[in-house]
Amino acid sequence: MSRILNVAGLAAVGMTAVAALSLAEPGFASDLAESANPPAITQPLAETTATGPTADLSTEAQTPVEPTPEIKDESTVEPKAAPLDVDTLAELVAATPRPADLDDELRCLAGAVYFESRGESLAGQLAVAHVVINRAKSGRFPKSLCGVVHQPSQFSFVRGGRMPAVRNGAQWNNAVAIAQIARDGSWKNQAPGALFFHARYVSPGWRKTRVAAIDNHIFYR
């Protein structure tokens, strides 16, 4: 499922190359099978057969205007107790009920997980969800989850300020569960403090601290 796009600081040639890569990769964060002005995510569509893992491409965020606050290292923070007696993230996902009505913030977070990383492992999806949450808490990005997700030039799957429609099914249900788990802090994140990520097959040359590599994504703070 895919990755975070930040075009600031990239030359026009580099940006063109990145766009070409994201178009060549099936099912990535941009999920470019969607139209240029896709419908909002408010009403899921009927599930169809997946054609393969999403190919996701994210770039670093624009240069912050405000001073960079210190990001608390999540690796030193114990996750909150899981609501049920579970031993694996998969069990916790399966045991997490999907709310009858998703609030806007949870829907935006789940949408980022779905479009950026639904082809990744659950741990990879959780790390992507935490990037969105970390950005909202950092003071360098919008303060709301929806503000982070819809910030211009950050996530390539957001087109015209809107998300494409999701396909209702197991992958969407997993994304909703992962979003809840990340927001509740009920499972340890393997990319603590990460604010950025990109696909393994691109090399943006960021001068950032590498935090983790999970599946097809590399995470930085």
C-alpha positions in Angstrom: 0.0 0.0 0.0 2.2 2.8 -0.4 4.2 5.9 0.6 4.5 9.7 1.5 5.2 12.3 -1.2 7.1 15.5 -0.6 8.4 17.4 -3.7 10.0 20.2 -1.8 13.7 20.5 -2.5 13.7 18.1 -5.5 14.8 19.4 -8.9 12.3 19.3 -11.7 14.2 16.4 -13.4 14.2 14.4 -10.1 10.5 15.0 -9.7 9.8 13.7 -13.2 11.8 10.6 -12.5 9.9 9.9 -9.3 6.6 10.4 -11.0 7.6 7.9 -13.7 8.6 5.3 -11.1 5.3 5.7 -9.3 3.4 5.2 -12.6 5.4 2.1 -13.5 4.7 0.4 -10.2 1.3 -1.3 -10.0 -1.0 -0.4 -7.1 1.3 2.0 -5.3 0.3 4.9 -2.9 -0.8 6.8 -5.9 -2.9 3.9 -7.2 -3.0 5.7 -10.5 -5.8 3.5 -11.9 -8.0 6.0 -10.2 -9.2 9.0 -12.2 -7.7 12.5 -12.0 -10.7 13.6 -9.9 -11.6 10.4 -7.9 -14.7 10.2 -5.7 -14.3 10.9 -2.0 -13.6 8.1 0.4 -16.9 8.7 2.2 -18.7 5.6 0.7 -16.7 2.4 0.1 -17.3 0.5 -3.1 -17.8 -3.2 -3.6 -14.6 -5.2 -3.3 -12.9 -6.4 -6.5 -10.0 -8.8 -7.0 -6.7 -7.2 -6.1 -4.2 -7.1 -8.9 -1.1 -7.0 -6.7 0.6 -5.0 -4.0 0.3 -1.2 -4.2 3.3 0.7 -5.3 3.9 3.7 -3.1 6.2 6.6 -3.5 6.7 9.3 -0.9 9.2 12.2 -0.7 10.3 14.4 2.1 8.1 17.2 3.4 8.6 20.8 2.6 11.1 22.8 4.6 9.4 23.7 7.9 8.7 27.3 8.6 8.6 26.8 12.4 11.6 25.6 14.5 11.8 21.8 14.6 10.6 20.5 18.0 12.1 17.5 19.6 10.3 14.3 18.6 9.9 11.9 21.4 11.6 8.6 20.6 8.8 6.0 20.6 11.3 3.2 21.2 11.6 4.3 24.8 7.9 4.3 25.3 6.0 1.2 26.2 2.9 0.7 24.1 -0.5 0.8 25.9 -1.8 -2.6 26.9 -3.6 -4.3 24.1 -7.4 -4.4 24.8 -7.4 -8.2 24.5 -5.1 -11.1 25.4 -3.3 -11.3 22.1 0.3 -12.4 21.2 0.6 -11.0 17.7 -0.3 -7.9 15.7 -2.4 -10.1 13.4 -4.4 -11.3 16.3 -4.9 -7.8 17.6 -6.0 -6.6 14.1 -8.5 -9.5 13.9 -9.8 -8.7 17.4 -10.2 -5.0 16.8 -13.9 -4.3 15.8 -14.6 -1.8 13.0 -16.7 1.1 14.2 -20.1 1.4 12.7 -19.3 5.0 11.9 -15.8 6.2 11.3 -15.0 9.7 12.4 -13.2 11.9 9.9 -9.8 11.7 11.6 -9.9 7.9 11.7 -11.1 7.7 8.1 -8.2 9.9 6.9 -5.7 7.8 8.9 -7.1 4.5 7.6 -7.1 5.9 4.1 -3.4 6.7 4.3 -2.7 3.2 5.5 -4.9 1.7 2.8 -3.5 3.6 -0.2 0.1 3.9 1.0 0.7 0.4 2.4 -2.1 -2.2 1.9 0.4 -4.4 0.1 2.8 -4.4 3.0 2.9 -6.4 6.2 0.8 -5.4 9.2 3.9 -4.0 10.9 4.7 -2.0 7.7 1.1 -0.6 7.7 1.4 0.3 11.4 4.6 2.2 10.7 2.9 4.2 7.9 0.0 5.1 10.3 2.5 6.3 12.9 4.2 8.6 10.4 0.9 10.4 9.9 0.4 10.6 13.7 4.0 11.7 14.3 3.6 14.5 11.7 0.4 15.8 13.4 2.2 15.9 16.7 5.5 17.4 15.5 4.6 21.0 15.0 6.1 20.9 11.5 3.0 19.8 9.8 -0.8 20.3 10.1 -2.1 19.5 13.6 -4.9 17.2 12.5 -4.6 13.7 10.8 -6.7 14.8 7.9 -4.6 18.0 7.6 -1.5 15.9 7.4 -2.9 13.5 4.8 -4.4 16.2 2.6 -1.3 18.5 2.8 -0.4 19.4 -0.8 2.4 17.5 -2.4 2.8 15.0 0.4 0.8 11.9 -0.5 0.5 11.1 -4.1 -2.8 9.2 -3.8 -4.6 12.4 -2.8 -5.6 14.0 -6.1 -7.4 17.3 -6.3 -7.5 17.5 -2.5 -9.5 14.2 -2.3 -8.9 10.5 -1.7 -10.0 7.9 -4.2 -12.8 5.6 -3.2 -11.7 2.5 -1.3 -12.9 -1.1 -2.1 -14.7 -2.4 0.9 -13.2 -5.7 2.0 -10.5 -7.3 4.1 -7.8 -4.8 3.1 -9.9 -1.8 4.1 -11.0 -3.5 7.3 -7.3 -4.2 8.2 -6.5 -0.5 7.4 -9.2 0.7 9.8 -8.0 -1.7 12.5 -4.4 -0.6 12.0 -5.5 3.0 12.2 -7.3 2.4 15.5 -4.3 0.5 16.9 -1.9 3.2 15.9 -4.1 6.0 17.3 -4.5 4.1 20.6 -0.8 3.2 20.8 -1.7 -0.4 21.6 1.1 -2.1 19.7 4.8 -1.3 19.4 5.8 0.7 16.3 8.9 -0.7 14.5 9.8 2.7 13.1 9.7 5.0 16.2 9.7 8.7 15.6 9.6 8.4 11.8 8.3 11.4 9.9 9.1 10.4 6.3 9.4 7.3 4.2 10.0 6.2 0.6 10.0 3.1 -1.5 13.2 1.0 -1.5 13.7 1.4 -5.3 14.2 5.2 -5.2 17.1 7.1 -3.6 16.0 10.7 -2.9 19.3 11.4 -1.1 17.7 12.7 2.0 20.0 13.9 4.8 17.9 12.4 7.5 18.3 9.8 10.2 17.2 6.4 9.0 15.0 4.8 11.5 13.9 1.4 10.0 13.4 -0.5 6.8 10.2 -2.5 6.7 9.1 -4.4 3.7 9.2 -2.0 0.7 9.6 1.1 2.7 12.5 2.9 4.4 11.6 5.2 7.3 13.4 8.4 8.5 13.0 11.0 11.2 
